[in-house]
Each structure stands twice: as structure tokens, then as C-alpha cells.
Amino acid sequence: MACTVFTIANQKGGVGKTTTAVNLAAALAERKIHTLVVDLDPQANATSALGIEKQEGKSLYGPLHGEGRAFEMLTPTEWPHLALIPSEQDLAAIEIELAQQENYLLRLRSVLEPLRNSGGYRVIIIDCPPALGMLSMNSLAAADHLLIALQCEYMALEGLGQILKVVERLKSAGVNPTLDIGGIVMTMFDSRTNLAKQVVEEVRSHLPDKIFATLIPRTVRLSEAPSFGKPIFAYDPHGPGAAAYRAFGAEVAKRFDLKPNGEQ
């Protein structure tokens, strides 16, 4: 069964990008879909959110330099069907170093290709840094689909426009001509505010076929879970955050025809 690669990106920090990467991965794993999270952010928030200690030399820094393989960085998590390639601070240096390499925008694609073709994972989810630098560009070049986490706040559409322009440039330059805007997930939705509702409606009016129906609520439990090293399903399994990410996982699985490993 083919492996589908998603990158979750937004050049703005604090929009729920990593929370979405971790909990979408956990939601798919809960559906027995073998899922790998690739933490490409030197801050290693996805690594911490999955309860994995940062460890020197345990990231894609070496493989991106041609030293070692991505397979060697695979780290199991506590949760069935869910694995991680961790990140660490050294990955920050790659932003400068990659630019000195040939085909520097395609390094991540090359590094992940053996994992993608191994048959071990149905889904790979790449969590990017909150900037459109070299690492994020590599993730966009390696992905089949871009999922955009968009906070329900003022100026959200401006940031959305910027990332859509970057995608079009990468496609027109032939870096990843088949890259698809897989969808937009609205995060930190507060139903008590008119602004949140207005932002959702504005995005729906501009990109009606891209926005997911599920709205991820702003909850204390969702913001607490990463500090305990757990996806929301382990930290607060019956709360509104878990319900939302479970529904979002179901939407993603349906939209991209994701089935458990072994099922056709």
C-alpha cells in the first residue's frame, strides 16, 4: 500500500501546528493506520509532545548531510502504530548548511524515500518549523499534501496567502509540481467570539473545497497535553479536544482514502 506524506506548515508560530501534527498522527494511529511523525523543528516540540527525550545525534541532521540513514533515527512511542523521528537543537544549523549542497531543496525527499518505500508506514506527517526557511521548503518538496493549521484570529488570511504563494512557486519551478493543498484545519476556535466565526466563514468563502468541517476548539487540556508528553487521547480522552481531533482524523482518513496497513 502506498505511503502518503503530509507536511503541516504555517510560517506563523502559535497556531496549533505541532498540536495538530501530533494529534492527527495519534488519531490515525488509533485507527490502526501505521503513522510516522517526522519532527523537523529544531525546537523539538513534537518530540516532547510524544513523550520522547531529546537526544544528541537523534534527528535527521546526520542523514540530511549524508551521514547515516533515516531508518536509524526511528523511535517507537508508547502508542501502537505510531513512531517518531525526533528532532534536536543541532537541526537548526542545517538551515545554512543545506544551501551549500547540490539539489538542496530535495534533500529531505531523498532521505525519506527509503522509509516511504519500505511498506512500514501508511502515513508520514512532517512537522515544520514556524518559518518558511530551508527545512520547511524541504518538507514542502517532500510532501504529497500540505495541511495548513490556521488559527481563528485576525490576519489569518494574510498568512494563508503567503504560504499559498510559496506553494505555487515551488510547483511552477518544478521542485514539487504535484504538491497539493490537502486542506486547511481551523484551530483554537472559540465559539463565544464573533471574530472566530467570521474568520472561519471568510476562509470558507475563499477556499470552500479546502477547509475541513472539523473546528479544533481552544481548550486548556489541549494546551496542557504536550507538557505531559501525551497526545490529547491519552491526556484527556473524553474531552472536546480529543473529540475534535478524532473527528479531524476521520475526515483526513476519508479525504485521502487512508486505511489500516494491509487493507485495500
C-alpha positions in Angstrom: 0.0 0.0 0.0 1.4 3.4 -0.9 2.6 5.8 1.7 1.1 9.3 1.8 3.3 12.1 3.0 1.7 15.2 4.7 3.5 18.3 5.8 1.8 20.5 8.3 3.1 24.1 7.9 2.5 27.7 8.7 5.1 30.4 8.8 3.5 31.8 11.9 4.1 30.3 15.3 1.5 29.5 17.9 -1.2 28.4 15.5 -1.6 24.9 16.8 0.7 23.4 14.1 2.6 20.9 16.3 -0.5 20.1 18.3 -2.3 19.2 15.0 0.7 17.2 13.7 0.9 15.1 16.9 -2.8 14.6 17.5 -3.6 13.9 13.8 -0.9 11.3 13.9 -2.4 9.8 17.1 -5.9 9.9 15.6 -4.7 7.9 12.6 -2.7 5.5 14.7 -5.9 5.0 16.8 -7.5 3.8 13.5 -4.6 1.3 13.1 -3.0 3.3 10.3 0.7 3.0 10.7 1.9 6.6 11.1 5.3 8.2 11.4 5.9 11.7 12.7 9.0 13.5 11.4 9.9 16.3 13.8 11.7 18.8 11.5 11.6 21.7 14.0 14.8 22.3 16.0 12.7 23.3 19.0 11.6 19.6 19.1 8.1 20.3 20.4 6.6 17.3 18.6 9.3 15.1 20.1 8.5 16.3 23.6 4.7 16.1 23.0 5.1 12.4 22.3 7.0 11.8 25.5 10.4 11.4 23.9 13.5 12.9 25.4 15.7 15.0 23.1 19.0 13.1 22.4 22.1 14.4 20.7 22.5 12.8 17.3 18.9 11.5 17.2 17.4 13.6 14.4 17.7 14.0 10.6 20.7 16.3 10.9 23.1 13.5 10.0 21.0 11.9 7.2 20.5 15.3 5.6 24.3 15.6 5.5 24.6 12.1 4.0 25.7 10.6 7.3 23.6 7.7 8.5 20.1 6.8 7.4 16.6 7.9 8.5 15.9 4.3 9.5 18.5 4.6 12.2 16.5 7.6 13.7 13.2 5.7 14.1 12.0 5.9 17.7 8.9 3.9 18.9 6.4 5.7 21.1 4.1 4.4 23.8 1.2 4.3 21.4 0.6 1.4 18.9 1.0 2.2 15.2 2.8 5.5 16.0 6.5 6.1 15.6 8.7 9.2 15.6 11.9 10.6 14.0 12.9 13.1 16.8 14.4 16.5 16.5 17.2 18.3 18.4 18.8 21.7 18.5 21.6 20.7 16.0 19.0 20.7 13.3 18.9 24.5 13.4 22.4 24.6 11.8 21.1 22.7 8.7 19.3 25.9 7.5 22.6 27.3 6.4 24.4 24.1 5.6 21.8 22.8 3.2 22.1 25.8 1.0 25.7 24.7 0.2 24.5 21.3 -1.1 23.5 20.3 -4.6 19.7 19.9 -5.0 19.4 21.3 -1.5 15.6 21.6 -1.7 15.3 17.8 -2.4 17.5 16.5 0.4 14.6 15.6 2.7 12.7 13.8 -0.1 15.8 11.7 -0.8 16.4 10.9 2.9 12.7 9.8 3.4 12.4 7.9 0.2 13.6 4.5 1.6 11.2 4.9 4.5 8.4 5.8 2.2 9.0 2.7 0.1 9.6 0.3 3.0 5.9 -0.6 3.4 6.2 0.1 7.1 4.1 3.3 7.2 0.9 4.3 5.5 1.3 7.9 6.6 4.3 10.2 7.2 3.5 13.5 8.9 6.2 16.2 8.8 6.1 18.9 11.5 7.9 22.0 10.2 9.5 25.0 12.0 7.3 28.1 12.2 9.1 29.8 9.3 9.4 29.2 5.6 13.1 28.5 5.7 15.2 25.7 4.3 13.7 23.0 6.4 10.1 24.0 5.7 10.9 24.3 1.9 12.4 20.8 2.0 9.3 19.4 3.7 7.1 21.0 1.0 9.3 19.4 -1.6 9.0 16.0 0.0 5.2 16.0 0.6 2.2 14.8 -1.3 -0.2 17.1 0.5 0.2 20.3 2.6 -2.1 20.6 5.6 -2.3 24.2 6.9 -3.2 24.8 10.5 -4.8 28.2 10.7 -5.7 29.9 13.9 -9.1 31.6 14.1 -7.8 35.1 14.6 -7.4 38.5 12.8 -4.9 38.5 9.9 -5.2 34.7 9.5 -5.9 35.1 5.8 -2.8 37.2 5.2 -0.6 34.4 6.4 -2.5 31.9 4.4 -2.0 33.9 1.2 1.8 33.9 1.8 2.1 30.2 2.2 -0.1 29.6 -0.9 2.2 31.8 -2.9 5.2 29.7 -1.8 3.5 26.5 -2.8 2.8 27.9 -6.3 6.4 29.0 -6.7 7.7 25.5 -5.7 5.3 23.9 -8.2 6.0 26.3 -11.1 9.8 25.9 -10.5 9.4 22.1 -10.9 10.6 21.4 -7.3 7.4 19.5 -6.5 4.9 20.0 -9.3 2.3 17.6 -7.8 2.2 19.2 -4.3 -1.5 19.5 -3.3 -3.1 21.8 -0.8 -4.6 18.9 1.1 -6.7 21.1 3.3 -7.0 23.8 6.0 -7.8 23.0 9.6 -9.1 25.8 11.7 -7.5 25.8 15.2 -8.1 27.5 18.5 -11.7 28.1 17.7 -13.7 29.9 20.4 -17.4 29.7 19.6 -18.1 32.5 22.1 -16.4 35.1 19.9 -17.8 36.6 16.7 -14.3 37.0 15.3 -13.6 33.3 15.3 -16.8 32.6 13.4 -16.1 35.4 11.0 -12.6 34.1 10.2 -14.0 30.6 9.6 -16.6 32.0 7.2 -14.1 34.1 5.4 -11.8 31.1 4.8 -14.8 29.0 3.7 -15.9 31.7 1.2 -12.4 31.8 -0.3 -11.5 28.1 -0.3 -14.7 26.2 0.3 -13.3 22.9 -1.0 -10.2 23.0 1.1 -11.4 23.8 4.7 -12.1 20.8 6.9 -15.5 20.7 8.6 -14.0 19.9 12.0 -13.1 23.0 14.0 -10.4 22.4 16.7 -11.5 24.2 19.9 -9.3 26.3 22.1 -9.1 24.3 25.3 -6.9 24.2 28.4 -6.4 20.5 28.1 -5.1 20.7 24.5 -2.5 23.3 25.6 -1.5 21.2 28.6 -1.1 17.8 27.0 2.3 18.5 25.3 3.9 19.4 28.6 2.9 15.9 29.9 4.3 14.2 26.8 1.0 12.8 25.7 -1.4 13.2 22.7 -4.8 14.5 23.8 -6.3 11.0 23.5 -4.1 9.8 26.4 -4.2 13.0 28.4 -8.0 13.9 28.2 -9.6 11.1 26.1 -13.2 12.2 26.7 -12.8 15.9 26.4 -13.7 18.2 23.5 -10.2 18.4 22.2 -10.0 14.6 21.8 -13.4 14.6 20.2 -12.3 17.2 17.7 -9.0 15.6 16.7 -10.7 12.2 16.4 -13.2 13.8 14.0 -10.4 15.5 12.1 -8.6 12.2 11.8 -11.7 10.6 10.4 -12.0 13.5 7.9 -8.4 13.1 6.8 -8.7 9.3 6.5 -11.8 9.7 4.3 -10.5 12.5 2.1 -7.2 10.7 1.3 -8.5 7.1 1.5 -6.3 6.1 4.3 -6.9 2.6 5.6 -5.1 0.4 8.1 -1.9 -1.3 6.8 -2.9 -4.5 4.9 -6.4 -3.3 4.0 -7.1 -2.4 0.4 
